[in-house]
Amino acid sequence: MSVTVYKVRMYNIARDEMTISRRMATVQGAHMMGGDIVDGTAVEIEDSQLEDGMQWTARGFDPHAATGFQQRVRP
C-alpha cells in the first residue's frame, strides 16, 4: 500500500531556528513530530518504507534512491 510523505519543517531548539527534518513523514506523522509539512514536497512511497509502527521514514531517507538490480548506468 502506498502513502504520501513530505519533508517536515520543525523548530530546532538547540539552534533556535526552523530546520528541515532528516526524515520524511505523513501529515499525521509531521504533527506527531511537532512540525509541519513543506508544501510541494509530496512523494508516494510504499508503507513498508516507514519505520515500524510509525508515520515517518528513517533519518536520511532518499525516496529517489535506486533499488533492485542495476540495469544501466545513469549519466
Secondary structure, 3 states (H helix, E strand, C coil): CEEEEEEEEEEECCCCEEEEEEEEECHHHHHHCCCEECCCCCEEEEHHHECCCCCEECCCCCCCCCCCCCCCCCC
